[in-house]
Amino acid sequence: MADKIFEPGVQAGRLDPQTYEAHFSDLHAPLDGHEALVAADRCYFCHDAPCITACPTDIDIPLFIRQIATGTPDAAAKTILSQNIMGGMCARVCPTEQLCEEACVREEAEGKPVLIGQLQRFATDQLQERGIHPFTRAASTGKRVAVVGAGPAGLSAAHRLAMLGHDIVVLDARSKAGGLNEYGIATYKTPDDFAQGEVDWLLKIGGIKIETGRALGADLTLDALQSEYDAVFLGMGLGGVNALGVDGEDKDGILDAVDFIAELRQASDVAQVPIGRDVVVIGGGMTAIDAAVQSKLLGALNVTLVYRRGRDRMNASVFEQDLAASKGVRIVTHATPKAVIGNGAVREIEFDYVGADMTPTGQTLRLVADQVFKAIGQTLEGEGLPELEGRKIKVDANGRTSVKGIWAGGDCASGGDDLTVTAVAEGRDAAMDMHAALVG
């Protein structure tokens, strides 16, 4: 490693080029054809497969694995994509170890599940790489639908509606489509611009127009959209970031983890992204883990992730927690931020240790820090939205909001678990209900 990892302050280029390349290569190497056949051969092809029940998008997992095993990966890909049009991305980022693979009977019997996620990637990648889109549009219905948000929920809804013959306009505040997949996932999980490649492939269905730089606000209101379109789907995610609520939070070096991840995702050269020597990440979800791991990969000497509860309560999976630990991230639990210390810029951050009831124990912890990343949850932004439930848009089982003609899904809607795969399912299911309403 380069000596710059020991230099204090926030700076770029802490590592040599070869180390950066190794650190930000694909987290999981894809299976080759032989490896896929071997992995598929371990599946019992259960008739009443628990892995299907555990999948938020209800993919027929035994069927697609059998199709791989019999040498028909294109058919396997269509089986996957018919339920989850973003099956390629979900194969990379879905917590399969908590969902389908945890439910696998091989996992229960042997502690080693079938490699469902990697097999899904094998099938979908080979189809996308060849530019094959296995679906065609139905005859035009003459109906026009506005989709607000080009993330997993919005794109899933748009594709299903387009496939059913509707004309779709997707409006997104960012300069690129993709939402969380493009801006909010660790770079090492989806290298080689995979997110944009998947968007381009998805648009091959036709009938979908994407307009970037369009956000709900003064120039784009729900009333205007309802007057122009036959239906509206809201899938804009969560744009705001929760505050720490402590003294000194406004000091330089206190940053939102989502912005750090987005900057790294959009960087043409990761070596140019500056990182501190001593980094503290506050939070216990996937965003916190991604920020902490990537801080280490960029060359931070000390990275500490601090969470207010125990590791068993962290939203990040055990696999992700172990990944962070394996990269050298120190995980501190049962601690809440108390104060940010420094003269203009952060130099230390103080925490209270807390009990199970979140009451301070009287013990404190101070950590040296030249960068602090906040990853303590996001909030819904926007005015004039349909009725809220908690801090999200209230929806029923079909994604219908309190306003007739408006549906919602993904992170901005109530009831979900903030997973890409769940957002895809909610967008798909809302689209089916929208179609039924539009065609009578």
Sequence and secondary structure as in RCSB ss.txt:
>XXXX:A:sequence
MADKIFEPGVQAGRLDPQTYEAHFSDLHAPLDGHEALVAADRCYFCHDAPCITACPTDIDIPLFIRQIATGTPDA
AAKTILSQNIMGGMCARVCPTEQLCEEACVREEAEGKPVLIGQLQRFATDQLQERGIHPFTRAASTGKRVAVVGA
GPAGLSAAHRLAMLGHDIVVLDARSKAGGLNEYGIATYKTPDDFAQGEVDWLLKIGGIKIETGRALGADLTLDAL
QSEYDAVFLGMGLGGVNALGVDGEDKDGILDAVDFIAELRQASDVAQVPIGRDVVVIGGGMTAIDAAVQSKLLGA
LNVTLVYRRGRDRMNASVFEQDLAASKGVRIVTHATPKAVIGNGAVREIEFDYVGADMTPTGQTLRLVADQVFKA
IGQTLEGEGLPELEGRKIKVDANGRTSVKGIWAGGDCASGGDDLTVTAVAEGRDAAMDMHAALVG
>XXXX:A:secstr
  GGGGS SEES  S HHHHHHHTS SS    HHHHHHHHTT    TT HHHHH TT   HHHHHHHHHTT HHH
HHHHHHTT TTHHHHHHHS TTTTHHHH HHHHHHS    HHHHHHHHHHHHHHTT            EEEEE  
SHHHHHHHHHHHHTT EEEEEESSSSS THHHHSS GGGS TTHHHHHHHHHGGGSSEEEEES  SBTTB HHHH
HHHSSEEEE     EE    SBTTTSBTEEEHHHHHHHHHH S GGGS EESEEEEE SSHHHHHHHHHHHHTT 
SEEEEE SS GGG SS HHHHHHHHHTT EEE SEEEEEEESSSB  EEEEEEE TTS EEEEEEEEE SEEEE 
S EE   SS S EETTEE   TT B SSTTEEE GGGBTT  S HHHHHHHHHHHHHHHHHHHH 
